[in-house]
């Protein structure tokens, strides 16, 4: 297979990389190495993308697969080199304090990213002790876990693992804590609710035992938190396109753990290369700073009890509005109004997020 003869969609389908990412990796790391032809790099990432069983190798690799054992040994050499050579995540980590890596509203500027884990399914070990260490009831399978941090643009900027699958997310974070500077914080999901880590992790509010529902303010905070924290899930979408990490890993961990670790490292670094040029999210301030808000100043005429005085019939689809939420004014447009619920659905300015509000919290800007 010659990568230059493949169209961009064909290249992506075969090896999981777009043309820009493929060329970047080859030109930076491979030209003067044992991976001294684009075909070798293509073979390596095709193995990761398709993770074929041996009987399918001839259909995928053609004449090069006449001796599958030899070809696999070559792939092992290539991945060993590339795993030791690639170092894209370090520069992404150093860029976590960039002004572009900021999220508007609610969260302070020292929140530099989001943390989460994802599982890699593995075959059931024959050793009973390993079975206990790897079986995770949540996934109903034997797994290892990868812990990763993405910044607010979707770049993976740090990761650790593979780790044994029985360990909880919060315990993984306590044991394998990223080298954050003093005062820096991360967003985490409900698995990271821990008072002892409150200075490092910002987790959503959880209902207390016997509590029917969260207060309106806490529910609103959780909605904003969930939207921004989901960036780390979007970061994983690139990683999970490679079947070697998104299906059952067939190697025995006692003998093949190093191969899995190399695959994780190479794919994580490739993800950062891709996302640097194709950010998952671009955040803009939802409240304009310049020019100053138009008069009158809504903060001056806001009455919590009376609200804005608006009713449902005051709004129409596409209307520019301001919403009083979490003790701040947010800008957006009306997506739709619902007579059944009596609420106005507002889409945030510069975002795809929509939230429904009672009319008294919404005010037309015109």
C-alpha angles and dihedrals in degrees: 000000000000111000091207090064093054124090117235094258090048092050091050093048094049103042106012095240129110117229095259095052093044093051092045093054093044096046095045102039113013115043097083097032141076086280089068098152132053089235091064091052089047091052091051096051091040087059089052094043099047100021090200127198114242096260090059096053096090091055091050105036101027117200091357088070097058085106105034093179092057093046092050090051089053091049089052090054093048094049091046090056096043095046089056095043104046117089109159098127094066093063090046089052091050089052095055092104095054116130089240089061095070130110122212126239134008098021124079121238091254090073098100103174150324131277130210142140134236129197131237111204115228134187117270108271119232091222110088091214092055089047090059092046095050106035111100118189093206091063095029089225143083107272146165119217133227117204115204142170124212126190121232091272092057099257114143101232102172139008142172133197165343089242130178109277100232093067115102120238094247092050090050089053092049092050099038102033117175117242096258120171118245110287097016116129140191135210116241136176126247091287087071097056101128126138092211090061097043092114092057106028130051108202129177122260117269127209114253120235109283093013112132096206143342119266116267092254095051092045089052091049091050091053092054091042092051093051095052096039091053088074089085089056090053089051089058092057090079093047093049094055086079110083093209087072098029102051134041110306104229099201122100107246094220090064105017105040091106091057091052091048091052092049091050092050095048094046093046091053091045088052091055091049090052097044094047087066095032109037115200092220137013113201124207128182107272090210114054115238097192124073101029116254114279119260135293098057104232091208088067097053097039114120113185093207098042095036119197093318091237124139131202095262090059091073135074134179113281095019116143111239144169121226126206104221135148090001092301140088117250125193124223148123131262113259097182143326124232122210089188095060096024091228138125118228111218127194113210118243109260093009142084093225117118126193129181119229138180108256093246090069093052128074129183112242095212 
